[in-house]
Amino acid sequence: MGKFWGRIVKKIRKLEISPVSLNSIPSYPQVFPKKFFRNIRRELEFSPSKVPAILILLFFFIILLFPNNLAKHFVLPQSYVLGVLVDYLSPALFLTEILVGILLIFSLPNFFRQKIFPAAKKFLVLGGVFLAALLPSVWGGSFDLIGLWRWLELALWMGFGLWVAVFIREKEHRKIFSLLGWAVLWVSLLALGQFLFQRSIFGYWFLGEPNLQPSLGGVALGDWGGKEVLRAYGTFPHPNVLGGTLSIILVWLAARKMWFKFGTGLAAVVVSLSRMAWISLLGGMAATLTGLRSFILWSDFSITRRWELLGSAWEMIKSSPLFGVGLGQFTRAVPDFGLPSGLSLFVQPVHNVGALIAAESGIPALLVLSTIFLAALWETVRRRRYLLTVSLLQLGFLALFDHYLYTLPQGLFLSSLILGLSFSYSDS
């Protein structure tokens, strides 16, 4: 009997797994073979060197929750223009930005041990130059908390883009697209529910869903079959942000044949009633911008006001072409350069990212950011990452007609993610 138990003990010891290293797993057949553990480790390995699994999980969490709009807003005396509270002048700390900050802080030790490859190094240098170009518009004559807050926010998202470029391999892009598909699914279902019931579904504490009550006013309405209806928001601050963001991600989902998530997201884009998002999606699906100008109704009053804001931006650029009127200060300065006409005040940033950057921070800052964009475009073409090439073209198109890619966390997330993937490490 003693010899029998001795043989059993020896067999059990052969099956033991060392807690120190997965490489010590025996090579003979077993219940959990060596290949099984290698696959698990490979799923958590996003870079040529190891990234702690907890940081990868945090990155996953950020992607899944990126549409959320939960934030703590701070109303300052400077947040009012002609007695009207302006969101753009009210600093806000968003949940997504808190998570990104945690990701960047705890990744610093790995970043300094990581070999920075040429493409990511290029992004690091150009991003640093861009942030430096913004500084004169922060510490200029109009220096206040709002400008500093905007600079820190842009630095945070530039850091996120760099994190993606440094720590994510090209072959891992498909995992990012898959996770984004789940994010598209839940926010699209919420948007469809809002459009169907013509109101909010859960309320603000469900990931920042806006309070949508058409009877109270202050919400975006559109025409649906000759009837005025509430446009779908999801958890985004405006239907245009919902539609524009999804229009880029849906191209990725179609390329990966994620048809159910694509179809759900497509329905959400439709009920956002965002014409620019429709054009962006059509252009992206065709792998080129289509120029379907018939969708743009230039007689639309909102288009007229946006055109007038462009005129105000041009006057700001002429008044201070090198340093602008101050980072984050467009809405505060716009009364001095001509408010859009209308029965109510339309105090918003100019709906053109290039004009906004030039007006607030000067032409040099715009030139640096344009260089980053063109360098990213060149990297995607050179490395044959044509799906990202299309995404960059969509970003460029949407940036001509709105500002959320530069001013809102959801837009900044998408912009920095695409730039980071464009400069990311390639095994080839």
Disulfide bonds with the S-S distance in Angstrom:
none
